[in-house]
Amino acid sequence: MSETADEQEAILREGVGLKLELIREELGQKVTEEGRELGTDDDAVSLLAALQFNQEQEAEYLLRDLAVKVSAEKGLRVSGGLK
């Protein structure tokens, strides 16, 4: 059974909401352990840090995939498969 685009969007929005709640809960625990209060910018900073981390991971995966493809293409050129 496949979902429609609207159903997929609803699932994505719910997942993002849950992720935001988890990030806020983790941040709240960390701030409490440090003996300070949750600031107004703490949520945004934490979310941006998580997004940056995920972007860096995705970029690393893409670069690895590209390196594999380039190596494979060079191998084909050496063996005479591509010109």
ZIGI-V726040 format. One record per pair of residues at least 4 apart in sequence whose C-alpha atoms are under 7 Angstrom apart, sorted by the first residue. I is the first residue (numbers start at 0). J is the second residue. D is the distance in Angstrom with one decimal. If there is no record, write none. Layout:
{{I & J & D} {I & J & D}}
This chain:
{{2 & 6 & 5.6} {2 & 7 & 6.1} {3 & 7 & 6.2} {4 & 8 & 6.1} {5 & 9 & 6.2} {6 & 10 & 6.2} {7 & 11 & 6.1} {8 & 12 & 6.1} {9 & 13 & 6.2} {10 & 14 & 6.1} {11 & 15 & 6.1} {12 & 16 & 6.2} {13 & 17 & 6.2} {14 & 18 & 6.1} {15 & 19 & 6.1} {16 & 20 & 6.3} {17 & 21 & 6.2} {18 & 22 & 6.2} {19 & 23 & 6.1} {20 & 24 & 6.1} {21 & 25 & 6.1} {22 & 26 & 6.0} {23 & 27 & 6.0} {23 & 42 & 6.4} {24 & 28 & 6.3} {25 & 29 & 6.2} {26 & 30 & 6.1} {27 & 31 & 6.1} {27 & 37 & 6.5} {28 & 32 & 6.2} {29 & 33 & 6.3} {30 & 34 & 6.3} {30 & 35 & 5.6} {30 & 36 & 6.3} {30 & 37 & 6.2} {31 & 35 & 5.8} {31 & 36 & 6.7} {37 & 41 & 6.4} {40 & 44 & 6.1} {41 & 45 & 6.0} {42 & 46 & 6.1} {43 & 47 & 6.0} {44 & 48 & 6.1} {45 & 49 & 6.3} {46 & 50 & 6.2} {47 & 51 & 6.0} {48 & 52 & 6.1} {49 & 53 & 6.2} {50 & 54 & 6.1} {51 & 55 & 6.1} {52 & 56 & 6.3} {53 & 57 & 6.2} {54 & 58 & 6.1} {55 & 59 & 6.2} {56 & 60 & 6.3} {57 & 61 & 6.2} {58 & 62 & 6.1} {59 & 63 & 6.2} {60 & 64 & 6.1} {61 & 65 & 6.0} {62 & 66 & 6.1} {63 & 67 & 6.3} {64 & 68 & 6.3} {65 & 69 & 6.0} {66 & 70 & 6.0} {67 & 71 & 6.1} {68 & 72 & 6.1} {69 & 73 & 6.1} {70 & 74 & 6.2} {71 & 75 & 6.3} {72 & 76 & 6.3} {73 & 77 & 6.2} {74 & 78 & 6.2} {75 & 79 & 6.1} {75 & 80 & 4.8} {75 & 81 & 5.7} {76 & 80 & 5.6} {76 & 81 & 4.8} {76 & 82 & 6.3}}
